[in-house]
Amino acid sequence: MNENPGYYGENGAPPHTGALLSHSTRYAALLFSFSFTRTTLMTLSDQALDQIFREARTHNGWQNKPIDDAVLRQLTELVLLGPTSANSSPGRFVFVKTPEGKEKLRPALSAGNLEKTMAAPVTVIVGMDMAFYEHLPKLFPHADARIWFVGNDRLIADTAFRNSTLQGGYLILAARALGLDTGPMSGFDAAKVDAAFFAGTSVKANFLINLGYGDPSKLFPRSPRFSFDEAARIV
Ligand SMILES: Cc1cc2nc3c(=O)[nH]c(=O)nc-3n(C[C@H](O)[C@H](O)[C@H](O)COP(=O)(O)O)c2cc1C
């Protein structure tokens, strides 16, 4: 589905050409200035790729080691730089860190996720703001993107879910880049989380991520992955 037909345009021409031209001119100038200040992107080291992908695991047990609020702020700032459609940024993040917060979460957790979530230093509720489009005048200022969504509930739901899920994925990888371990979970009662944490707001729970320093002794064996040929093709 084309999320923003006005942006791409029927004949490939974007709307509000004047505004976009000045935007692209500014963008070109910015790129030009960057070409003097930014070195060519390079493949990360094997050590970095191991930490983020090859050796990173989904954790079920946690060391008794807290995470500083400053690290949670740094993590969130990295996540918010990841791309979302029309820069819509529907993800909202509640870092449940206190015993009171964990008790509010407890009734919503599935049995298999209960113990490890209560033990994790932090549990992130990845939420999605169903009124994300009201912020588009700030986040996507060069086009009137808000009107693409107003009254289109299907597009709103698809965009909120797709992009907040992506932002949750960015959070997992950013956490690993900062030396943290994660344990994402969809085994919970979203209606209970919404009532406990998002009552009276336009935010709904998408999924949960335990965050901390993992206990390797509680890992399950790594499950197999598809090969390139099983999951991908180049056409
Ligand atoms: C969106 C999502 C939801 C998940 N839900 C649960 C869950 O509710 N409970 C659980 O124990 N594991 C859950 N997992 C963990 C996956 O089973 C795990 O990430 C996968 O088997 C890969 O494990 P590995 O990263 O250690 O290789 C979830 C993972 C993701 C990404």
PDBQT file of the ligand as one rigid body, heavy atoms in Angstrom, charges set to zero:
ROOT
HETATM    1  C1  LIG A 301       8.606  -9.843  18.844  1.00  0.00    +0.000 C 
HETATM    2  C2  LIG A 301       9.156 -10.995  19.653  1.00  0.00    +0.000 A 
HETATM    3  C3  LIG A 301       8.348 -11.616  20.581  1.00  0.00    +0.000 A 
HETATM    4  C4  LIG A 301       8.855 -12.641  21.367  1.00  0.00    +0.000 A 
HETATM    5  N1  LIG A 301       8.065 -13.180  22.348  1.00  0.00    +0.000 NA
HETATM    6  C5  LIG A 301       8.619 -14.000  23.255  1.00  0.00    +0.000 A 
HETATM    7  C6  LIG A 301       7.891 -14.389  24.417  1.00  0.00    +0.000 A 
HETATM    8  O1  LIG A 301       6.756 -13.959  24.645  1.00  0.00    +0.000 OA
HETATM    9  N2  LIG A 301       8.506 -15.218  25.308  1.00  0.00    +0.000 N 
HETATM   10  C7  LIG A 301       9.782 -15.682  25.112  1.00  0.00    +0.000 A 
HETATM   11  O2  LIG A 301      10.288 -16.424  25.955  1.00  0.00    +0.000 OA
HETATM   12  N3  LIG A 301      10.492 -15.340  23.998  1.00  0.00    +0.000 NA
HETATM   13  C8  LIG A 301       9.953 -14.495  23.088  1.00  0.00    +0.000 A 
HETATM   14  N4  LIG A 301      10.702 -14.092  22.000  1.00  0.00    +0.000 N 
HETATM   15  C9  LIG A 301      12.088 -14.577  21.859  1.00  0.00    +0.000 C 
HETATM   16  C10 LIG A 301      12.342 -15.410  20.589  1.00  0.00    +0.000 C 
HETATM   17  O3  LIG A 301      11.860 -16.717  20.732  1.00  0.00    +0.000 OA
HETATM   18  C11 LIG A 301      13.847 -15.386  20.321  1.00  0.00    +0.000 C 
HETATM   19  O4  LIG A 301      14.218 -14.048  20.067  1.00  0.00    +0.000 OA
HETATM   20  C12 LIG A 301      14.257 -16.257  19.117  1.00  0.00    +0.000 C 
HETATM   21  O5  LIG A 301      14.000 -17.603  19.377  1.00  0.00    +0.000 OA
HETATM   22  C13 LIG A 301      15.727 -16.071  18.761  1.00  0.00    +0.000 C 
HETATM   23  O6  LIG A 301      16.551 -16.360  19.873  1.00  0.00    +0.000 OA
HETATM   24  P1  LIG A 301      18.110 -15.924  19.845  1.00  0.00    +0.000 P 
HETATM   25  O7  LIG A 301      18.096 -14.406  19.695  1.00  0.00    +0.000 OA
HETATM   26  O8  LIG A 301      18.654 -16.323  21.178  1.00  0.00    +0.000 OA
HETATM   27  O9  LIG A 301      18.746 -16.589  18.718  1.00  0.00    +0.000 OA
HETATM   28  C14 LIG A 301      10.198 -13.091  21.199  1.00  0.00    +0.000 A 
HETATM   29  C15 LIG A 301      10.994 -12.456  20.232  1.00  0.00    +0.000 A 
HETATM   30  C16 LIG A 301      10.504 -11.413  19.483  1.00  0.00    +0.000 A 
HETATM   31  C17 LIG A 301      11.414 -10.712  18.512  1.00  0.00    +0.000 C 
ENDROOT
TORSDOF 0
